[in-house]
C-alpha cells in the first residue's frame, strides 16, 4: 500500500467550498475516493457547526474515523509537553504519527516542528 493520509477539518471545509486549484482538487479527490481518514476530533469539529453541508455528513459516514487509545494519548502528552499547541491539534498530530499517516492540513504552522509528523499543505501543490 502507498502513502496514507489523515485529512484535517480545514482541508475538508475548503474542499467542500471548492477553494483549491485544479491540481489540489485532483489530489484530494483521489485521496477521498481511495481511503478517507480523519480523527474523532475532526468529526467533532465538522459536525459541531449549527448548519452542516450534506456533503460533509456523507463524507464522514464513508470515512475511517480514528478514535483515541493509550498510544495516541501518550503521544499527545509528549507533543503538548514539547510544543505550544492546542489540545485538538495535538490529538490530530498524535493520531497521524501513531497511525503512520501523512497529515493534510492548511495549518502547517502549528504542526511543522513536531518530530515524526509529515504534513502536506494542499494549497502549496502546483
C-alpha positions in Angstrom: 0.0 0.0 0.0 1.2 3.5 -0.8 1.1 6.6 1.3 -1.9 7.0 3.6 -3.3 10.3 4.8 -5.2 11.9 7.6 -7.3 14.9 6.4 -7.7 17.9 8.7 -11.0 19.7 9.1 -9.8 22.9 7.4 -9.0 21.0 4.2 -12.4 19.3 4.1 -14.2 22.6 4.6 -12.2 24.3 1.9 -12.6 21.3 -0.4 -16.4 21.4 0.0 -16.3 25.1 -0.8 -14.3 24.5 -3.9 -11.4 26.7 -2.8 -8.5 24.7 -4.2 -6.7 24.9 -7.6 -7.1 22.1 -10.1 -4.1 20.1 -9.0 -5.0 20.3 -5.3 -8.6 19.3 -6.1 -7.5 16.3 -8.1 -5.0 15.2 -5.3 -7.7 15.5 -2.6 -10.4 13.8 -4.7 -8.1 10.8 -5.3 -7.4 10.5 -1.6 -11.1 10.9 -0.6 -12.1 8.3 -3.2 -9.4 5.8 -2.2 -9.2 6.0 1.6 -10.6 8.8 3.7 -9.2 9.1 7.2 -10.0 11.6 9.9 -9.5 11.8 13.7 -12.5 11.7 16.0 -11.5 15.4 16.7 -12.1 16.3 13.1 -15.5 14.5 13.2 -16.5 16.6 16.3 -15.2 19.8 14.6 -17.0 19.1 11.3 -20.4 18.0 12.8 -20.3 20.7 15.6 -21.5 23.6 13.3 -25.1 24.7 13.6 -25.5 24.1 9.8 -23.7 21.2 8.1 -23.4 20.7 4.4 -24.8 17.3 3.3 -21.5 16.5 1.5 -19.7 16.8 4.8 -22.1 14.4 6.6 -21.9 11.9 3.7 -18.1 12.2 3.7 -17.9 11.4 7.4 -20.3 8.5 7.0 -17.9 7.0 4.4 -14.6 7.5 6.0 -12.5 5.9 8.7 -12.6 7.8 12.0 -9.7 7.1 14.3 -10.5 7.1 17.9 -8.2 7.5 20.8 -6.1 4.8 22.5 -3.3 4.7 25.0 -0.6 5.2 22.3 -2.3 8.3 21.0 -2.8 9.6 24.5 0.9 9.1 25.3 1.9 10.7 22.0 -0.5 13.6 22.6 1.0 14.3 26.1 4.5 14.2 24.6 3.5 16.7 21.9 1.8 19.0 24.4 4.9 18.9 26.7 7.3 19.9 23.9 5.2 22.3 21.7 2.8 25.1 22.4 -0.2 23.6 20.5 -3.9 23.3 21.2 -5.1 20.0 22.5 -7.3 19.2 19.5 -4.3 19.8 17.2 -2.1 17.7 19.4 -4.5 14.8 19.3 -4.7 15.1 15.5 -0.9 15.2 15.2 -0.5 12.2 17.6 -3.1 10.2 15.6 -1.2 10.8 12.4 2.1 9.8 13.9 0.8 6.7 15.6 -1.2 5.5 12.6 1.7 6.4 10.3 -0.4 8.8 8.2 0.6 12.0 6.4 -1.5 14.9 7.7 -3.1 17.0 5.0 -3.7 20.5 6.5 -3.7 24.2 5.8 -2.4 24.7 9.3 1.2 23.9 8.7 2.5 26.5 11.2 1.1 24.6 14.2 2.4 21.2 13.1 5.7 21.8 11.3 8.0 21.4 14.3 6.5 18.1 15.6 9.1 15.4 15.3 7.8 12.4 13.3 4.9 14.2 11.8 4.7 14.5 8.0 2.4 17.2 6.6 1.2 18.4 3.2 -0.5 21.7 2.6 -2.8 21.3 -0.4 -2.6 25.0 -1.2 1.1 24.5 -2.0 0.5 21.9 -4.7 1.3 23.3 -8.1 
